[in-house]
Amino acid sequence: MRPFDGDHLVDELLTKRIYYDTEKYELATEREWHVLKLEKVSPDHVTWFDPPDGAGMRTVETNSYRIRRQVGR
């Protein structure tokens, strides 16, 4: 299976106003997200979110991997 490409999806939505994908994906997690505004951000914009406890995180620059744990737990 190919990896999910969020940038491609957003580019298609912004240019064509529609996105159609025939690829089959395996459900890995299930969360509900609400998109409030769809727009391109500058390449130097830093986005961040705090993943939940127990989530696996990989740092692309160093190819390091760790399991997130909140401090004090």
Summary of the structure (lengths in Angstrom):
residues: 73
radius of gyration: 15.7
end to end distance: 35.9
largest distance: 47.3
contacts: 76
relative contact order: 0.13
helix: 15%
strand: 11%
